[in-house]
Amino acid sequence: MEPRWKGKGLKAKALAEPMSKIVSQLQSSLIQSDAHGLLAGCSVLIEVESEQTDLLNRACFGGRIITAEKDKDLFQLGLEEAFYLCYSLKCLKIVGDDNCSKNDVELWQCMISKKPTFPDFYKAYSHLRMKNWVVKSGSNYGVDFVAYRHHPSLVHSEYAVLVLSEGEGEINGRLRLWSDLHCTTRVSRGVVKTLLVLKINKNGNGAASPSYLEKYTVVERTVTRWHPEQCREDHMIVEKRTKKLETPGKASLKPKFIQNHDVKLKQGLVGTIRNLSLVRISLFFVSISVIVSCCLMDLF
């Protein structure tokens, strides 16, 4: 499926400003400012300056929260987004309720306690982000993530992403029934997206530490609906025959038009003859009545 850009010239704009370059600029800015985030529930809050606000928006990390302060802005990051900035890019430090900075293992365990599927989801998120895809929540489409080629203001998302675990320890519980598979593929097709299933295989490693992420493997599979007419060898012949039957040529239309036109003319002539006959009969009776009246006048 080709990317669907939202306007003319936006493809050239995206090529001029690749996402990898924008993320690199954000990384440098956050490192220079020694940015800190506060873990609050299932999200991380970060206070940034106007320059970093622009970079976070362009790199598609989190969402801005409107506050009364004019000099600084508040951003809300998801768990996967915050951990990606903290662990993968090393440009953000996260503190807990005790205002103490957490190391990678502590933060990892804390996020797993808030979201049991976090190891699989983060592996899928970082897998796509490292390939310069923009990854956002897919809750509006009944999936885990949606993947954009560039900023959502420039292009529509191309993939609806589901995250599954390899083996018996499946936590997500999706696509276990055929009905779920059919519903998901139909919805994805309805919103013009390709269903992308990412299977996370831990390869016998647990989730005690984020260092095990390097040993995880990701299997990518795209799922589409099967159309029988697109897979038959003689589909071109059937299509041509159907077009001939449904769309007759000008030569076949002309006799039908003439025939119908002739029928209408014949019906018009018959009606005219009948009207003339009625006029003649009425004139005959009028003349008889005139003659009879004259004879009666002579007698009296």
Secondary structure, 3 states (H helix, E strand, C coil): CCCCECCCCHHHHHHHCCHHHHHHHHHHHHHHHCCEEEEECCEEEEEEEHHHHHHHHHHCCCEEECCCCCCEEEEEEEHHHHHHHHHHCCCCEEECCCCCECCHHHHHHHHHHHCCCHHHHHHHHHHHHCCCCEEEECHHHCCCEEEECCCCCCECCCEEEEEEECCCCCCCCCCCCHHHHHHHHHHHHHCCCEEEEEEEECCCCCCCCHHHHHHCEEEEEEECCCCHHHCCCCHHHHHHHHHHHHCCCHHHHHHHHHHHHHHHHHHHHHHHHHHHHHHHHHHHHHHHHHHHHHHHHHHC
